[in-house]
Amino acid sequence: MAKKPSTTNPTGLPTDPAKMLEQVRKAAEDNLAAVKDNFEKAQNLLTSLQKDAEDSLESVQAQGAKISMAVIDTVRQSTEANLKHAEKLVGVTSIAELIELQSSFLRSQAEQTMETSKSMQAMYQEAGTEMLNDAKSAAEKTLSDLNKR
């Protein structure tokens, strides 16, 4: 019996150039498909990250606007209180009345300042917590998406 000629050499590669070319072509196509798939996954991940970043930015802007409006309102209230106090000072007829009016105004301003400080602290804390939660959820989502891939 005649021995059939082997179509592969000891390295496992085919000896026929056409078969070798076909294997190279198939490997290139497989690699190209894998690269395209990975590129699409990366593109989807980056799109998701961009959306999360935009959402976080909108949240930060909303919190900043809320705080700014509170500051403007506080300044407005303080200005109105100062003007009313000045109007009352114009009608003062005695030193005792002046001292009473002034001490009453200072006491009310100190109380208002404490209330404003507490409310501003609460707003800043809320804004910080919301921003940290947004960042945390975006990071967790990104890590989850990366682990899936």
Long-range contacts (C-beta under 8 A, 24 or more apart in sequence): 38-149, 41-149, 45-142, 45-145, 45-146, 45-149, 48-141, 48-142, 48-145, 49-138, 49-142, 52-134, 52-137, 52-138, 52-141, 52-142, 53-138, 55-134, 56-131, 56-134, 56-135, 56-138, 59-130, 59-131, 59-134, 60-127, 60-131, 63-123, 63-126, 63-127, 63-130, 63-131, 64-127, 66-123, 66-127, 67-120, 67-123, 67-124, 67-127, 70-119, 70-120, 70-123, 71-120, 74-116, 74-120, 77-112, 78-109, 78-112, 81-105, 81-108, 81-109, 81-112
